[in-house]
Amino acid sequence: MDIIHLLPDSVANQIAAGEVIQRPASCLKELVENSLDAKAKRIQVIVRDAGRTLLQVIDDGIGMSEMDARLAFERHATSKIREAQDLFSLRTMGFRGEALASICAVAQVEMTTRRAEDETGTLIEIQGSEVVRQEVCACPVGTNIKVSNLFFNVPVRRKFLKTDQTELRNLLTEFYHIVLVYPKVSFTFVHNDEILLELPAGTEKQRIEAVFGNPKRNVYTSAFVDVATDTDLVSIHGFVVKPENATRKAEQYFFVNGRYMRHPYFQKAVLTAYSGMLANDYQPSFFLYFTINPEAIDVNIHPTKTEIKFADEQTIFQILMAAVREALGKFTLAPTIDFDTSGQIDIPVLHDQPVVQPQVTVDHSYNPFKKRDTVIYPDRQPAPRHWETLYEGLQKTERLTDRIPAEPEEPLLHAADLESCALWQYGGKYILVPTQQGLVLVNQHRAHVAILHARFIDQIRLTQGAMQQLLFPEVLSLSPEDMVLLEQIADDLRTIGFDIEQLSPDSYSIQGVPAQLINQSPIPILQHILSQVRERGADTPTEWREQIARTMAESAAIPYGKTLTETEMRDMMQRLIALPQYRRTPEGKIILSLLSDDEISKRF
């Protein structure tokens, strides 16, 4: 009996949707990109329940005819390409013709569309790849597409969606990838009938300011310098942050031919240009736009189209690094004036001195993978010879934790040691505890961090945090993305002692703080908590509670240089050794170390 058969189109589309439509953010990306390809100048995104219930995109583009509206939902139906060769001259966002077919395979879709030359429009309704209704309707020029109940017929996929706050953050992130590269298009983002973002048309710098800036703080883009270079291979323009304005949370964006991309190799070029200018753990923010011949890149690598292959990456690496260095060098010698935010300034014209266009010299023979005296990745080491023999007889895969020496079974400190000996403080940083094995050195700040971390975890778990009311409430202003994130963790913050209430769509009022933070400003602490939750991808309550406890412990712990009495030191040591794990902080840093009697004797 024959066992091979063709899958129905509806099943094939559901399988394809698994790659193209992974979550509501994927759906938003495809729909908004279609609007941009339709030459829309105004795009409105309406979301309900983070895209689970409704994801609607309204544009004023060219619209579609009745026949095109029906064909648009067929698999591999597209107006962008006609043959395989067209893939190497793409100037549109979409081209495969898979998105709409994938969306209607796993959702209930309703679309109305009309062209300017038509008196009436077309309404089409599809559920699970089946056309339910198609009729003539009255509608404005453009396209209005509603995607309801995403994954309604694939309950397994729907079950694996994250919380509404997490999915909304993903929607905003995908939205940023698009709006930052199309500043001349106005966008509106509405969630649950609340406008989160309203972006008028403008310049690239104005769009960056509208997305990441805050009118109650300093101008965000004033910390950036312009980058501009033009070569036969590629043109690069954009903005990089001044070295002194680098932060631990950096906004890093690459765009090529109007499309967002991820490119670690080019990111390395930017970081190399900042070599020697940044403090440890600090990253530069940048927004860099590439314009290149479509034949020199390949965007058809992954369904998300964010991984792009360049024909001559090594040369572009040099051009990018030189352009960023030149921009930073100009800023160091003569800081520029931000004309986008300043008033009108009369600039004298120097007729006697011609303006010289900066040039970037490119060495086409350069190859960072062959030239040994140039180190692009300094942390990479060459593979040892005969490396295969290194793993002979290895019974299990080595893990990172296997490299950390196991703690000795006998603890370094006992309660009896603390009762029968004197304690000393050295350098305002270490507590010295004599024991039978030798001298134990304890980092007092890290010890206090471990103690407070355990306390805060218990307070969140038992909802027993102590709050101290502020005499004058403080206002915390946040971006839309951070507002969503704070809403997600607000209950746990209240549990630990924060008294916060939403004041406006972009701010919270802080009326009380945990008792341990009464002498500190709560705003930087809350901002640091949000950045840690965001950067570490904490999506579950357990993960973000851990980040809250860590940040709170770091903020409330005694600082280095604080003088402690012997009673305070003894109390801290007793609380430390009562912890199940007291040798390291929650982040794995060593708290105490033993200087044995033998080591001391060898010094004499």
Salt bridges, closest charged atoms under 4 A:
GLU33 OE2 - LYS29 NZ 3.13
ASP37 OD2 - LYS80 NZ 2.88
ASP60 OD2 - ARG42 NH2 3.56
GLU74 OE2 - ARG70 NH1 2.99
GLU117 OE2 - ARG115 NE 3.52
ASP118 OD2 - ARG115 NE 2.84
GLU125 OE1 - ARG133 NH2 3.10
GLU135 OE2 - ARG133 NH1 3.22
ASP164 OD1 - ARG52 NE 2.57
GLU167 OE2 - ARG23 NH2 3.02
GLU174 OE2 - HIS177 ND1 3.57
ASP193 OD1 - ARG48 NH2 2.97
GLU204 OE2 - HIS237 NE2 3.02
ASP226 OD1 - LYS205 NZ 3.52
GLU251 OE2 - LYS249 NZ 3.18
GLU307 OE2 - ARG262 NH2 3.98
GLU313 OE2 - HIS263 NE2 3.15
ASP338 OD1 - LYS205 NZ 3.75
GLU398 OE2 - ARG403 NE 3.32
ASP402 OD1 - ARG399 NH2 3.27
ASP417 OD2 - HIS414 ND1 3.30
ASP458 OD1 - ARG461 NH2 3.05
ASP482 OD1 - ARG534 NH2 2.34
ASP491 OD1 - ARG494 NH1 3.27
ASP492 OD1 - ARG545 NE 2.91
GLU546 OE2 - HIS453 NE2 2.92
GLU546 OE2 - ARG550 NE 2.84
GLU554 OE1 - HIS445 NE2 3.32
GLU566 OE2 - ARG570 NH2 2.58
ASP571 OD2 - ARG575 NE 3.25
GLU587 OE2 - ARG536 NH2 3.77
